[in-house]
Amino acid sequence: MELDDVVRKRRMVRNYDADRPVPAAAVDRLLDHAVRAPSAGFSQGWGFLVLESAADRERFWAATTPEDWGQGQWLEGMKRAPLIVVPHANRSAYLDRYAEPDKGWTDRDPNRWPVPYWHIDTGFAALLMMLTAVDEGLVSCFFGIPPERTHAYREAFDVPSVFTPIGALTVGYPAPDRRSPSLKRGRRPVEQVVHRGRWS
Ligand SMILES: Cc1cc2nc3c(=O)[nH]c(=O)nc-3n(C[C@H](O)[C@H](O)[C@H](O)COP(=O)(O)O)c2cc1C
């Protein structure tokens, strides 16, 4: 698919065809592209949990869904996704990398960082997976894991405490879905958000 088409076709889809698993080759390609993402100092302090079996996916939803949520339309559609990939960021890997002689931040002080590159890099990897999904004829949705459920999530999947899930991705073939009400806001045009030469 042309890059323009991949970029324009990508949108978050929140309902999936539960009867169509993601082919193994497509799962491999998503992950292969994820690790092609750029990373500060080539730290690559990320880790990806891949959940495909019905039991693993059910464990994911049980661990991450707040008790007072009930079974809404969002959750029903998302639960049909045959694949969940959870991208994690490891801040410690960045502090270690930048303490090496060519960087020299031996105090490992997180305040030296202009922004948390560990989150940025893992987000880049997530975007590459979403774009690859489109190129494979698949759809995906990036969504947050509620902070109060992170502990339960880690426990359920033995995720080491240095790894923080930055969110999760559902992936699969699309089923009819309701578009997000957020889209009513409309896409902000280039002229409104781009500042050429100086801000104003
Ligand atoms: C960091 C981030 C967090 C998001 N969290 C959620 C979420 O928790 N649930 C959800 O349904 N969509 C979530 N979204 C999807 C956005 O709502 C969506 O990207 C936005 O409305 C634009 O729609 P589009 O991506 O389909 O173009 C998230 C997107 C991003 C980038």
PDBQT file of the ligand as one rigid body, heavy atoms in Angstrom, charges set to zero:
ROOT
HETATM    1  C1  LIG A 301      -2.192   8.266  23.744  1.00  0.00    +0.000 C 
HETATM    2  C2  LIG A 301      -3.554   7.854  23.234  1.00  0.00    +0.000 A 
HETATM    3  C3  LIG A 301      -4.472   7.321  24.123  1.00  0.00    +0.000 A 
HETATM    4  C4  LIG A 301      -5.728   6.909  23.667  1.00  0.00    +0.000 A 
HETATM    5  N1  LIG A 301      -6.576   6.308  24.552  1.00  0.00    +0.000 NA
HETATM    6  C5  LIG A 301      -7.729   5.800  24.100  1.00  0.00    +0.000 A 
HETATM    7  C6  LIG A 301      -8.554   5.048  24.973  1.00  0.00    +0.000 A 
HETATM    8  O1  LIG A 301      -8.239   4.842  26.155  1.00  0.00    +0.000 OA
HETATM    9  N2  LIG A 301      -9.702   4.531  24.454  1.00  0.00    +0.000 N 
HETATM   10  C7  LIG A 301     -10.051   4.713  23.143  1.00  0.00    +0.000 A 
HETATM   11  O2  LIG A 301     -11.077   4.192  22.738  1.00  0.00    +0.000 OA
HETATM   12  N3  LIG A 301      -9.279   5.430  22.287  1.00  0.00    +0.000 NA
HETATM   13  C8  LIG A 301      -8.129   5.959  22.732  1.00  0.00    +0.000 A 
HETATM   14  N4  LIG A 301      -7.316   6.657  21.872  1.00  0.00    +0.000 N 
HETATM   15  C9  LIG A 301      -7.740   6.885  20.480  1.00  0.00    +0.000 C 
HETATM   16  C10 LIG A 301      -8.141   8.336  20.206  1.00  0.00    +0.000 C 
HETATM   17  O3  LIG A 301      -9.412   8.578  20.730  1.00  0.00    +0.000 OA
HETATM   18  C11 LIG A 301      -8.126   8.556  18.681  1.00  0.00    +0.000 C 
HETATM   19  O4  LIG A 301      -6.808   8.382  18.210  1.00  0.00    +0.000 OA
HETATM   20  C12 LIG A 301      -8.627   9.956  18.284  1.00  0.00    +0.000 C 
HETATM   21  O5  LIG A 301      -9.962  10.125  18.646  1.00  0.00    +0.000 OA
HETATM   22  C13 LIG A 301      -8.491  10.186  16.774  1.00  0.00    +0.000 C 
HETATM   23  O6  LIG A 301      -9.154   9.150  16.080  1.00  0.00    +0.000 OA
HETATM   24  P1  LIG A 301      -8.380   8.260  14.979  1.00  0.00    +0.000 P 
HETATM   25  O7  LIG A 301      -7.119   7.747  15.639  1.00  0.00    +0.000 OA
HETATM   26  O8  LIG A 301      -9.353   7.160  14.659  1.00  0.00    +0.000 OA
HETATM   27  O9  LIG A 301      -8.051   9.156  13.836  1.00  0.00    +0.000 OA
HETATM   28  C14 LIG A 301      -6.073   7.067  22.309  1.00  0.00    +0.000 A 
HETATM   29  C15 LIG A 301      -5.141   7.609  21.428  1.00  0.00    +0.000 A 
HETATM   30  C16 LIG A 301      -3.894   7.976  21.879  1.00  0.00    +0.000 A 
HETATM   31  C17 LIG A 301      -2.889   8.523  20.887  1.00  0.00    +0.000 C 
ENDROOT
TORSDOF 0
